[in-house]
Amino acid sequence: MTASQLISVSPDELRFHFELEKQTFCDLKVLNNSENYVAFKVKTTSPKKYFVRPNTAVVQPWDSCIIRVTLQAQREYPPDMQCKDKFLLQSTTVNPNTDVDDLPPDTFNKESGNSVEELKLRVAYISPTSPEGSSEDDASKNSQSFDTSSSQALQNLKEERDAAARQTRQLQQELDMLKNRRNRRSDPGFSLTFAIFVGLLGALLGFLMKLLFSSPSTE
């Protein structure tokens, strides 16, 4: 945190996770340390590279404001990932209930006799592959996400295992039922068919024998 008599700024360095062809941003918290209304203005040595909102604002006594600084998409990496850009945050007291649109053009001009405090902020680029590219919060979130994913995966495996076991038991039961039906149909059916066949064969033989013995003899 960087502080003056009027305001404090956190963090004290703008850190951007640098990726080609991709915008990235950094938030600054500006805290009014006084009982006065304080106006601030943000300046940078590379205004075409950064988008600052709000770049000018009025903060009430003991209140705070968030500044979002957006790094525009870049087409090439800086040498050795080093950035020489700098930011300057100027602050001065203003009349109570002053609106940002009512600020005079020379509000932050020291030559006009105004008491203006200044805080300088450096810029740092962080490579996505750098160990510093992940904060402790990100690591914690990733760990929690990994734990959640692992628990969900284990739960899915258990459900699939239970479903497979149920399906196996059901198939086994159906197989047993088919075997029982086949056994019930095979043995009694075979015996009944065999008995009918034997009966019909016996009746036919009996009928033939009766015809044979009942026929008159010829002399």
Backbone hydrogen bonds, N-H to C=O, Kabsch-Sander energy under -0.5 kcal/mol:
donor,donor_aa,acceptor,acceptor_aa,energy
2,T,9,V,-2.8
4,S,7,I,-3.2
8,S,31,L,-2.0
9,V,2,T,-3.9
10,S,29,K,-1.9
14,L,122,R,-2.8
15,R,13,E,-0.7
16,F,14,L,-0.5
16,F,124,A,-2.7
18,F,16,F,-1.2
18,F,126,I,-1.7
21,E,74,Q,-3.2
22,K,19,E,-1.2
24,T,71,L,-1.6
26,C,69,V,-2.3
28,L,67,I,-3.1
29,K,10,S,-3.1
30,V,28,L,-0.6
30,V,65,C,-3.4
31,L,8,S,-2.8
31,L,29,K,-0.6
32,N,63,D,-3.1
33,N,6,L,-3.5
33,N,31,L,-0.7
34,S,6,L,-0.5
37,Y,94,V,-0.6
38,V,59,V,-2.4
39,A,92,T,-3.0
40,F,57,A,-2.6
41,K,90,Q,-2.2
42,V,55,N,-2.8
43,K,88,L,-2.8
45,T,86,K,-2.0
49,K,46,S,-1.4
50,Y,46,S,-0.9
51,F,70,T,-2.3
52,V,50,Y,-0.5
53,R,51,F,-0.5
53,R,68,R,-2.0
57,A,40,F,-1.8
59,V,38,V,-3.4
62,W,34,S,-1.2
63,D,60,Q,-2.1
65,C,30,V,-2.3
67,I,28,L,-3.2
67,I,65,C,-0.5
68,R,53,R,-2.6
69,V,26,C,-2.9
69,V,67,I,-0.6
70,T,51,F,-2.8
70,T,68,R,-0.6
71,L,24,T,-3.4
71,L,69,V,-0.5
72,Q,49,K,-3.0
72,Q,70,T,-0.6
74,Q,19,E,-0.5
81,M,78,P,-2.1
82,Q,79,P,-2.1
87,F,121,L,-2.9
88,L,43,K,-3.0
89,L,119,L,-3.0
90,Q,41,K,-2.7
90,Q,88,L,-0.6
91,S,117,E,-2.3
92,T,39,A,-2.2
94,V,37,Y,-2.6
98,T,95,N,-1.3
102,D,99,D,-1.7
103,L,100,V,-1.1
107,T,104,P,-1.7
109,N,106,D,-1.6
110,K,108,F,-0.7
112,S,109,N,-1.2
113,G,110,K,-2.0
114,N,109,N,-1.0
116,V,114,N,-1.0
117,E,91,S,-2.8
119,L,89,L,-1.9
121,L,87,F,-2.9
122,R,12,D,-0.7
123,V,85,D,-0.8
124,A,14,L,-3.1
125,Y,81,M,-0.6
126,I,16,F,-3.2
130,S,127,S,-1.6
133,G,130,S,-2.1
134,S,131,P,-1.0
139,A,135,S,-2.6
140,S,136,E,-2.6
141,K,137,D,-2.8
142,N,138,D,-2.9
143,S,139,A,-2.5
144,Q,140,S,-2.7
145,S,141,K,-2.8
146,F,142,N,-2.6
147,D,143,S,-2.7
148,T,144,Q,-2.6
149,S,145,S,-2.6
150,S,146,F,-2.7
151,S,147,D,-2.5
152,Q,148,T,-2.4
153,A,149,S,-2.5
154,L,150,S,-2.6
155,Q,151,S,-2.4
156,N,152,Q,-2.5
157,L,153,A,-2.3
158,K,154,L,-2.4
159,E,155,Q,-2.3
160,E,156,N,-2.5
161,R,157,L,-2.6
162,D,158,K,-2.7
163,A,159,E,-2.4
164,A,160,E,-2.4
165,A,161,R,-2.3
166,R,162,D,-2.5
167,Q,163,A,-2.3
168,T,164,A,-2.3
169,R,165,A,-2.5
170,Q,166,R,-2.3
171,L,167,Q,-2.5
172,Q,168,T,-2.4
173,Q,169,R,-2.4
174,E,170,Q,-2.4
175,L,171,L,-2.4
176,D,172,Q,-2.4
177,M,173,Q,-2.3
178,L,174,E,-2.3
179,K,175,L,-2.3
180,N,176,D,-2.4
181,R,177,M,-2.5
182,R,178,L,-2.4
183,N,179,K,-2.4
184,R,180,N,-2.7
185,R,181,R,-2.2
186,S,182,R,-2.2
187,D,183,N,-1.5
189,G,185,R,-0.5
190,F,186,S,-2.6
191,S,187,D,-2.3
192,L,188,P,-2.8
193,T,189,G,-2.5
194,F,190,F,-2.6
195,A,191,S,-2.5
196,I,192,L,-2.4
197,F,193,T,-2.6
198,V,194,F,-2.6
199,G,195,A,-2.6
200,L,196,I,-2.9
201,L,197,F,-2.6
202,G,198,V,-2.5
203,A,199,G,-2.5
204,L,200,L,-2.5
205,L,201,L,-2.3
206,G,202,G,-2.7
207,F,203,A,-2.4
208,L,204,L,-2.4
209,M,205,L,-2.6
210,K,206,G,-2.3
211,L,207,F,-2.1
212,L,208,L,-2.3
213,F,209,M,-2.5
214,S,210,K,-1.7
215,S,211,L,-0.7
215,S,212,L,-0.6
